[in-house]
Amino acid sequence: MLDYYRYKSVSELMAQNKPDEARLLLAELQRRYVSVCDENAALRTQIQEFDDILYIARNLVIDRGFYWLITGAVRQGPFCPTCCKRDGMLVRLVGDGKGLICSHCRSTFPSLRHKPAATAMASPDCIPGTLPSDAEYHTGKAKVIPFRR
């Protein structure tokens, strides 16, 4: 924390015709000010990171074994369930003609178009009890998966 009374001391030293002492004190105050600004910037960055984590926690859903991020009216994804569960990373799956592949861990998954709901429940990449029922899937509802600590 900055000592505001010390700024007054700088002007008093200048009035007493002690410019060298005033400059030393002013230099010290400037070093403290820069330090406080650096700390403030770091804390703002940390707060933004926490806000981002909270946003993802509130808007990450799982549907038929794949993770999706809901941003406004847009559903982004699918994201790799292996990377999400193992590393907490959201890596978008890419279609390769035969199915979906993760560019990070190289896991492969059947295409969403050809994957019936019954086989989605049997997939080892699915979390039991977190997939929506067929009725929920067709109405667009999905469960939110909270981050585990």
C-alpha positions as CSV (number, residue, x, y, z in Angstrom):
1,M,0.0,0.0,0.0
2,L,1.2,3.5,-0.8
3,D,1.9,5.9,2.1
4,Y,0.1,9.0,1.0
5,Y,1.5,11.1,3.7
6,R,5.0,10.6,2.2
7,Y,4.0,12.5,-0.9
8,K,3.5,15.6,1.4
9,S,7.0,14.9,2.7
10,V,8.4,15.3,-0.8
11,S,6.9,18.8,-1.2
12,E,8.0,19.7,2.4
13,L,11.6,18.6,1.6
14,M,11.5,20.7,-1.6
15,A,10.3,23.7,0.4
16,Q,13.1,23.2,2.9
17,N,15.6,23.3,-0.1
18,K,16.5,19.6,0.2
19,P,16.0,18.5,-3.4
20,D,18.3,15.4,-3.2
21,E,16.4,13.9,-0.2
22,A,13.1,14.8,-2.0
23,R,14.3,13.0,-5.2
24,L,15.3,9.9,-3.2
25,L,11.9,9.8,-1.4
26,L,10.1,10.4,-4.7
27,A,12.0,7.6,-6.4
28,E,11.1,5.2,-3.6
29,L,7.4,6.2,-3.9
30,Q,7.6,5.6,-7.6
31,R,9.0,2.1,-7.1
32,R,6.2,1.3,-4.7
33,Y,3.6,2.8,-7.1
34,V,4.9,0.6,-10.0
35,S,4.8,-2.5,-7.7
36,V,1.2,-1.8,-6.6
37,C,0.3,-1.3,-10.3
38,D,1.9,-4.7,-11.2
39,E,0.1,-6.4,-8.4
40,N,-3.2,-4.8,-9.4
41,A,-2.8,-6.0,-13.0
42,A,-2.0,-9.5,-11.8
43,L,-5.1,-9.6,-9.6
44,R,-7.3,-8.3,-12.5
45,T,-5.9,-11.1,-14.7
46,Q,-6.6,-13.7,-11.9
47,I,-10.2,-12.4,-11.5
48,Q,-10.8,-12.6,-15.2
49,E,-9.5,-16.2,-15.2
50,F,-11.9,-17.1,-12.4
51,D,-14.8,-15.4,-14.2
52,D,-13.9,-17.5,-17.3
53,I,-13.8,-20.7,-15.3
54,L,-17.2,-19.9,-13.8
55,Y,-18.7,-19.1,-17.2
56,I,-17.5,-22.5,-18.5
57,A,-18.7,-24.3,-15.5
58,R,-22.2,-22.8,-15.9
59,N,-22.4,-23.4,-19.6
60,L,-20.7,-26.7,-20.3
61,V,-23.2,-29.5,-21.0
62,I,-22.8,-33.1,-22.0
63,D,-25.0,-34.6,-24.6
64,R,-24.7,-38.2,-25.9
65,G,-21.2,-38.5,-24.5
66,F,-19.8,-35.3,-25.9
67,Y,-19.2,-31.9,-24.2
68,W,-20.8,-28.8,-25.6
69,L,-20.4,-25.1,-24.6
70,I,-23.5,-23.0,-24.7
71,T,-22.7,-19.4,-25.5
72,G,-25.9,-17.3,-25.9
73,A,-28.1,-19.2,-28.4
74,V,-25.1,-21.0,-30.0
75,R,-24.0,-24.5,-29.0
76,Q,-20.3,-24.9,-29.6
77,G,-18.6,-28.3,-29.9
78,P,-18.5,-31.1,-29.7
79,F,-15.4,-31.2,-27.5
80,C,-13.4,-34.3,-26.7
81,P,-14.7,-36.1,-23.6
82,T,-11.3,-37.7,-23.0
83,C,-9.4,-34.4,-22.9
84,C,-12.1,-32.7,-20.9
85,K,-12.3,-35.4,-18.2
86,R,-8.5,-36.1,-18.0
87,D,-7.0,-32.6,-18.5
88,G,-9.9,-30.2,-18.2
89,M,-9.2,-29.0,-21.7
90,L,-11.9,-28.1,-24.3
91,V,-10.5,-29.5,-27.6
92,R,-13.0,-29.4,-30.5
93,L,-13.5,-32.7,-32.3
94,V,-13.0,-32.7,-36.1
95,G,-14.8,-34.9,-38.6
96,D,-12.6,-37.1,-40.7
97,G,-15.3,-38.6,-42.9
98,K,-15.6,-41.8,-40.8
99,G,-16.2,-40.2,-37.4
100,L,-14.8,-37.6,-35.1
101,I,-11.2,-37.3,-34.0
102,C,-9.4,-35.2,-31.3
103,S,-6.4,-33.3,-32.6
104,H,-4.9,-33.3,-29.1
105,C,-5.1,-36.9,-27.8
106,R,-6.0,-38.6,-31.2
107,S,-9.1,-40.3,-29.7
108,T,-11.6,-41.3,-32.3
109,F,-15.4,-41.3,-31.8
110,P,-18.3,-42.4,-34.1
111,S,-20.0,-39.6,-36.0
112,L,-22.9,-37.9,-34.2
113,R,-25.2,-38.5,-37.1
114,H,-24.7,-42.3,-37.0
115,K,-24.6,-42.8,-33.3
116,P,-27.9,-44.0,-31.8
117,A,-28.9,-42.9,-28.3
118,A,-28.7,-46.5,-26.9
119,T,-25.0,-46.9,-27.9
120,A,-24.2,-43.5,-26.4
121,M,-25.0,-44.9,-22.9
122,A,-22.7,-47.8,-23.4
123,S,-19.7,-45.7,-24.5
124,P,-16.8,-45.9,-22.0
125,D,-16.3,-42.1,-22.5
126,C,-19.7,-41.3,-21.1
127,I,-20.3,-40.4,-17.5
128,P,-23.1,-42.7,-16.2
129,G,-26.2,-40.8,-15.1
130,T,-25.2,-37.5,-16.7
131,L,-26.6,-38.1,-20.3
132,P,-30.0,-36.6,-21.1
133,S,-32.8,-39.0,-22.0
134,D,-34.1,-39.1,-25.5
135,A,-37.0,-36.9,-24.5
136,E,-34.5,-34.3,-23.1
137,Y,-32.3,-34.5,-26.1
138,H,-35.2,-33.8,-28.5
139,T,-36.4,-30.9,-26.5
140,G,-33.0,-29.4,-26.4
141,K,-32.5,-29.7,-22.6
142,A,-29.1,-30.9,-21.3
143,K,-27.6,-31.3,-17.9
144,V,-24.9,-29.0,-16.6
145,I,-21.8,-30.8,-15.3
146,P,-20.1,-28.9,-12.4
147,F,-16.4,-28.9,-12.1
148,R,-15.1,-31.4,-9.6
149,R,-12.5,-30.3,-7.0
